[in-house]
Amino acid sequence: MKTKLWFAVAASFLSVAAFSQKKKQQEKQPEKKQEMAVYAEKRGADYYLVRLEKDKNIPNVYVHSNGITKPYKNYSDLKDIVTEFPGMMTSNNSTKEELISILKKDDHFYEITSQRKDPKNIEKTVITVYEVMNGQKRIVEEYNDIYEVMASPYKEAIMIN
């Protein structure tokens, strides 16, 4: 009886120790934030990328310049972002093609655009992937909805880890 009790106590101690160790490892690893591309704007040779982080109300803004993407500014209010990038609000109800993201993959550079066929219905959106080479663009792929993009090799342009 004492042996069974001793084994039960030892087993529970080991399981608590293992759980505690696993918890410490999880705390050490910073959680990767997942962002979704919502808007992009090209100014000169630089791209300004607006990406919405999961569970956050204010988007992050990045600048892609000379092949490097880095944070642009920290905004505390959405109004400040809209003031600096007024096209962000008009693109929401527009039927013209709008730049939403960029992607550098395997020494290729891509621009991803969206165009709503009906400004009131997000389901009727065409997403186009362009490869940019020597200042020239060529259509690589065209998708009829966001779900098709998420199953494509260009999904990292929309959902960024």
KABEL-V419287 format. One record per residue. N is the residue number from 0. RES is the residue in one small letter. SS is DSSP state (2 for helix, 1 for strand, 0 for the rest). PSI is psi in degrees with one decimal (* if undefined). OMEGA is omega as a letter, one per 20 degrees, with the letter a starting at -180 (none if undefined). Layout:
n = {N,N}
res = {RES,RES}
ss = {SS,SS}
psi = {PSI,PSI}
omega = {OMEGA,OMEGA}
This chain:
n = {0,1,2,3,4,5,6,7,8,9,10,11,12,13,14,15,16,17,18,19,20,21,22,23,24,25,26,27,28,29,30,31,32,33,34,35,36,37,38,39,40,41,42,43,44,45,46,47,48,49,50,51,52,53,54,55,56,57,58,59,60,61,62,63,64,65,66,67,68,69,70,71,72,73,74,75,76,77,78,79,80,81,82,83,84,85,86,87,88,89,90,91,92,93,94,95,96,97,98,99,100,101,102,103,104,105,106,107,108,109,110,111,112,113,114,115,116,117,118,119,120,121,122,123,124,125,126,127,128,129,130,131,132,133,134,135,136,137,138,139,140,141,142,143,144,145,146,147,148,149,150,151,152,153,154,155,156,157,158,159,160}
res = {m,k,t,k,l,w,f,a,v,a,a,s,f,l,s,v,a,a,f,s,q,k,k,k,q,q,e,k,q,p,e,k,k,q,e,m,a,v,y,a,e,k,r,g,a,d,y,y,l,v,r,l,e,k,d,k,n,i,p,n,v,y,v,h,s,n,g,i,t,k,p,y,k,n,y,s,d,l,k,d,i,v,t,e,f,p,g,m,m,t,s,n,n,s,t,k,e,e,l,i,s,i,l,k,k,d,d,h,f,y,e,i,t,s,q,r,k,d,p,k,n,i,e,k,t,v,i,t,v,y,e,v,m,n,g,q,k,r,i,v,e,e,y,n,d,i,y,e,v,m,a,s,p,y,k,e,a,i,m,i,n}
ss = {0,2,2,2,2,2,2,2,2,2,2,2,2,2,2,2,2,2,2,2,2,2,2,2,2,2,2,2,0,0,0,0,0,0,1,1,1,1,1,1,1,1,1,0,0,1,1,1,1,1,1,1,1,0,0,0,0,0,0,1,1,1,1,1,1,0,0,1,1,1,1,1,1,0,0,0,0,2,2,2,2,2,2,2,0,0,2,2,2,2,2,2,2,0,0,0,0,1,1,1,1,1,1,1,1,0,0,1,1,1,1,1,1,1,1,1,0,0,0,0,0,0,0,0,1,1,1,1,1,1,1,1,1,0,0,1,1,1,1,1,1,1,1,0,0,2,2,2,2,2,0,0,0,0,2,2,2,0,1,1,0}
psi = {-43.9,-35.1,-43.3,-41.8,-43.0,-43.2,-38.5,-44.3,-43.7,-41.8,-42.5,-37.3,-43.8,-39.8,-37.5,-41.9,-42.9,-42.3,-42.8,-41.2,-42.1,-41.1,-42.0,-39.8,-39.1,-36.3,-32.7,-36.0,117.9,138.6,130.1,131.5,141.3,131.4,154.3,130.2,130.2,-25.1,148.1,153.0,136.9,126.8,107.9,-125.1,-3.1,147.3,132.4,122.1,125.9,120.3,133.8,119.9,144.3,135.8,33.2,142.3,-27.5,124.2,158.0,144.8,131.2,157.2,132.6,110.4,132.4,39.0,3.0,131.6,126.5,158.1,140.5,-63.9,156.1,119.5,143.3,-9.1,137.3,-32.6,-36.9,-37.9,-44.5,-34.3,-42.1,-30.4,74.3,-23.8,-19.3,-38.1,-37.9,-28.3,-22.7,-32.8,19.1,151.8,2.1,161.1,130.1,137.8,129.6,-22.9,170.9,162.6,129.2,118.5,125.3,51.7,20.5,148.1,129.8,145.6,135.1,125.9,160.0,150.4,122.0,130.6,-29.6,113.9,-18.9,-4.8,104.4,-21.0,-25.5,63.2,133.5,128.5,128.2,136.4,122.6,138.2,131.3,121.5,124.1,40.5,-3.5,143.8,142.6,142.2,127.8,-45.8,150.2,132.4,144.2,-13.1,168.7,-29.4,-36.6,-37.7,-39.8,-17.6,10.2,171.3,-5.5,11.4,-27.3,-14.8,-25.2,-50.8,110.2,128.6,*}
omega = {r,a,r,r,r,r,r,r,a,r,r,r,r,a,r,r,r,r,r,r,r,r,r,r,r,r,a,a,r,a,r,r,r,a,r,r,r,a,r,a,r,r,a,r,a,r,r,a,r,a,a,r,r,r,r,a,a,a,r,r,a,r,r,a,r,r,a,r,r,r,a,r,r,r,r,a,r,a,r,r,a,r,a,r,a,r,a,a,a,a,a,a,a,r,r,a,a,r,r,a,r,r,r,a,r,r,r,r,a,r,r,a,r,r,r,r,r,a,a,a,a,r,a,a,r,r,a,r,r,r,a,r,r,r,r,r,r,a,r,a,r,a,a,r,a,a,r,r,a,r,a,r,a,a,a,r,a,r,a,r,none}
